[in-house]
Amino acid sequence: APTPEPAMAASVDSEVQVLKDEVLDLNRELFLLEEELLFPANTQVAVFVSMDVGEFFALDSVQLKVDDREVANYLYTEREVAALHRGGVQKLYLGNLKAGSHEIVAFFTGKGPHERDYRRGTTLIVDKAVGAKYVELRISDRAASLQPEFVVRQWE
């Protein structure tokens, strides 16, 4: 069989690339539509993890409970921790909560000062109203006490 002309092969390659790009765009749109259907804005709660320098705490995992029910348990790789140190923010959990008061509890596990195993919990009561709610679990260094600090706060 004769081999296709180079120009024809390049044309097919560019058409394939255009199709791949269109498929990626469609997948992205489908993902966003699915997220809107599964997590409507009026009941949506998203929990994010962020971290600063982290000299006093080396993160291994985060366990998240909402109203005493475990909703996330995440084990971090070195690359993920490095990304958090560079300012990255991870979406740990996305779910639905009805309006009212809810308890969010996060347990952080890792190595604390002097390479000791470290497990610390922190709690936040959120009053869920109509509309999306965003919660940040922030790990930072408290230089004054040479200890890590775990802060849970709501984004306004």
C-alpha positions as CSV (number, residue, x, y, z in Angstrom):
1,A,0.0,0.0,0.0
2,P,1.3,3.5,-0.8
3,T,2.3,5.7,2.1
4,P,0.3,8.9,2.6
5,E,1.8,12.2,1.6
6,P,3.5,14.1,4.5
7,A,1.1,17.0,4.0
8,M,-1.9,14.7,4.3
9,A,-0.5,13.1,7.4
10,A,0.1,16.5,9.0
11,S,-3.5,17.5,8.1
12,V,-4.9,14.3,9.8
13,D,-2.7,15.0,12.8
14,S,-4.0,18.5,13.2
15,E,-7.6,17.3,12.8
16,V,-7.0,14.7,15.5
17,Q,-5.6,17.3,17.8
18,V,-8.6,19.6,17.2
19,L,-10.9,16.6,18.1
20,K,-8.9,15.9,21.2
21,D,-9.2,19.5,22.3
22,E,-13.0,19.4,21.7
23,V,-13.4,16.2,23.7
24,L,-11.4,17.8,26.6
25,D,-13.7,20.9,26.5
26,L,-16.8,18.6,26.5
27,N,-15.4,16.6,29.4
28,R,-14.8,19.8,31.4
29,E,-18.3,21.1,30.7
30,L,-19.8,17.7,31.6
31,F,-17.8,17.7,34.9
32,L,-19.1,21.2,35.8
33,L,-22.7,20.3,34.9
34,E,-22.5,17.1,37.0
35,E,-21.0,19.0,39.9
36,E,-23.9,21.5,39.7
37,L,-26.4,18.7,39.7
38,L,-24.8,16.7,42.5
39,F,-23.9,19.8,44.6
40,P,-26.5,22.6,44.1
41,A,-25.2,26.0,45.2
42,N,-27.8,26.4,47.9
43,T,-26.7,23.2,49.8
44,Q,-23.0,23.1,48.7
45,V,-20.2,22.9,51.3
46,A,-16.6,22.8,50.1
47,V,-13.6,22.2,52.5
48,F,-10.1,23.3,51.4
49,V,-6.6,22.6,52.9
50,S,-3.8,25.2,52.7
51,M,-0.4,25.5,54.4
52,D,2.4,27.9,54.9
53,V,6.1,27.2,55.5
54,G,5.5,24.2,57.7
55,E,8.8,24.2,59.6
56,F,7.1,22.8,62.7
57,F,4.8,20.3,61.1
58,A,5.3,17.7,58.3
59,L,1.8,16.8,57.0
60,D,1.0,13.1,56.5
61,S,-2.8,13.0,56.4
62,V,-6.1,14.8,57.1
63,Q,-9.3,13.2,58.3
64,L,-12.5,15.2,58.0
65,K,-15.8,14.6,59.8
66,V,-19.0,16.5,59.3
67,D,-21.7,15.9,62.0
68,D,-19.7,13.0,63.4
69,R,-19.6,11.2,60.0
70,E,-16.3,10.7,58.2
71,V,-16.4,12.3,54.8
72,A,-12.8,12.5,53.8
73,N,-9.5,10.8,54.8
74,Y,-6.6,11.9,52.6
75,L,-3.0,10.7,52.7
76,Y,-0.5,13.1,51.2
77,T,2.5,12.5,48.9
78,E,5.7,14.5,49.2
79,R,4.8,16.3,45.9
80,E,1.4,17.3,47.2
81,V,2.8,18.7,50.5
82,A,5.4,20.6,48.4
83,A,2.6,22.1,46.3
84,L,0.8,23.2,49.5
85,H,4.0,24.8,50.7
86,R,4.2,26.7,47.4
87,G,0.7,28.2,48.0
88,G,-1.4,25.5,46.5
89,V,-4.9,24.9,47.9
90,Q,-6.5,21.4,47.8
91,K,-10.2,20.8,47.7
92,L,-10.5,18.1,50.3
93,Y,-14.3,17.7,50.3
94,L,-17.3,18.8,48.4
95,G,-20.8,17.9,49.7
96,N,-24.3,18.9,50.5
97,L,-25.6,20.1,53.8
98,K,-29.1,21.3,54.6
99,A,-29.6,24.7,56.3
100,G,-28.8,24.7,60.0
101,S,-25.9,24.2,62.4
102,H,-23.2,21.6,61.6
103,E,-20.0,20.5,63.3
104,I,-16.9,20.1,61.1
105,V,-13.9,18.3,62.7
106,A,-10.5,17.9,61.1
107,F,-7.7,15.7,62.4
108,F,-4.2,16.4,61.1
109,T,-1.5,13.7,61.4
110,G,2.2,14.1,60.7
111,K,5.6,14.8,62.3
112,G,5.7,17.7,64.7
113,P,8.6,19.4,66.4
114,H,11.6,17.2,67.1
115,E,10.3,14.5,64.6
116,R,7.6,13.4,67.0
117,D,4.4,11.8,65.8
118,Y,1.8,14.5,65.9
119,R,-2.0,14.3,65.8
120,R,-4.1,17.4,66.3
121,G,-7.8,18.0,65.9
122,T,-9.7,21.2,65.4
123,T,-13.4,21.9,65.3
124,L,-15.7,24.5,63.7
125,I,-19.4,24.9,64.0
126,V,-20.8,26.3,60.8
127,D,-24.3,27.8,60.4
128,K,-25.3,26.7,56.9
129,A,-27.7,29.1,55.3
130,V,-28.9,29.1,51.7
131,G,-25.9,29.5,49.4
132,A,-22.6,27.8,49.0
133,K,-20.3,27.6,52.1
134,Y,-16.5,27.5,51.9
135,V,-14.3,26.3,54.8
136,E,-10.5,26.5,54.9
137,L,-8.3,24.2,57.0
138,R,-5.1,26.2,57.3
139,I,-1.9,24.8,58.8
140,S,0.7,27.4,59.8
141,D,3.7,27.9,62.0
142,R,3.3,29.7,65.3
143,A,6.9,31.0,65.6
144,A,6.4,32.3,69.2
145,S,5.8,28.8,70.6
146,L,7.7,26.9,67.9
147,Q,4.5,24.8,67.3
148,P,2.2,24.3,64.4
149,E,-1.1,26.0,64.4
150,F,-4.3,24.6,62.9
151,V,-7.0,27.1,62.0
152,V,-10.4,26.4,60.5
153,R,-12.1,29.4,59.0
154,Q,-15.1,30.2,56.8
155,W,-14.5,32.2,53.6
156,E,-16.9,35.1,53.3
